[in-house]
Amino acid sequence: MSTASQLAPVRPWGLGRLGPYPTVVTMPFTSVTIDPDTQTGVFRDGDGKVVEMGKHGTSTGTETSTVTNQDSRNDAGHDQDSNQD
């Protein structure tokens, strides 16, 4: 039986997988509030001026399922569809 003082130190395997943190990116805004009329975020810079954050697309998706049961065993399948603009 070994004791802790007899065991050789082993480098943890995860240390070889570590890398440096990515470069820090400064965001162009300092605060975000919600516009009560549109329920969207309003981004403001350090002087309180509104910052335009650009537009983004929307996506929709549908999924249909099919089930057949002719031999008393469930046989299920499904289809997926998505649209991005």
C-alpha positions in Angstrom: 0.0 0.0 0.0 1.3 3.5 -0.9 1.1 6.6 1.1 0.8 10.1 -0.2 4.5 10.8 0.5 5.5 7.8 -1.7 3.5 8.8 -4.8 5.2 10.6 -7.6 3.6 13.9 -8.6 1.8 13.7 -11.9 0.9 16.6 -14.1 -2.9 16.9 -14.5 -3.9 15.9 -18.1 -6.0 19.0 -18.5 -3.1 21.4 -18.3 -2.0 20.5 -21.8 -5.4 21.5 -23.1 -5.3 25.0 -21.7 -4.7 28.0 -23.9 -4.5 31.7 -23.3 -7.7 33.7 -22.8 -8.8 35.5 -26.0 -8.0 39.2 -26.4 -10.4 41.4 -24.4 -12.8 43.3 -26.7 -14.1 46.7 -25.5 -17.8 47.0 -26.2 -19.1 50.3 -27.7 -21.7 50.7 -24.9 -21.7 51.0 -21.2 -25.4 50.4 -20.3 -28.5 48.7 -21.7 -32.1 49.6 -20.8 -35.4 48.3 -22.1 -37.6 50.7 -24.1 -41.1 50.4 -22.5 -42.9 51.0 -25.8 -40.9 48.7 -28.1 -39.6 46.2 -25.5 -36.2 46.3 -27.2 -32.8 47.0 -25.7 -31.4 50.6 -25.9 -27.6 50.7 -25.7 -25.9 53.9 -24.4 -22.3 55.0 -24.4 -20.5 56.6 -21.4 -22.0 60.0 -22.3 -25.6 58.6 -22.3 -25.9 58.8 -26.1 -27.7 56.0 -27.9 -25.4 53.6 -29.7 -26.7 51.8 -32.8 -25.8 48.1 -32.4 -26.8 47.0 -35.9 -29.6 44.9 -37.1 -29.9 41.1 -36.8 -32.0 38.6 -38.7 -34.8 36.4 -37.5 -35.4 32.8 -37.8 -38.4 30.4 -37.8 -38.6 26.7 -37.5 -41.1 23.9 -37.9 -41.1 20.3 -36.9 -43.5 17.6 -37.9 -43.7 14.1 -36.4 -45.0 10.9 -37.9 -46.0 7.8 -36.0 -47.0 4.5 -37.5 -48.2 1.6 -35.5 -49.1 -1.3 -37.7 -47.4 -4.1 -35.7 -48.0 -2.9 -32.1 -44.6 -1.3 -31.9 -44.1 2.4 -32.0 -42.2 3.7 -35.0 -41.7 7.4 -34.8 -39.9 9.8 -37.1 -39.8 13.6 -37.6 -38.8 16.3 -40.0 -37.3 19.6 -39.2 -37.2 22.8 -41.3 -35.7 26.2 -40.5 -35.5 29.6 -42.3 -33.0 32.4 -41.6 -33.2 35.9 -43.0 
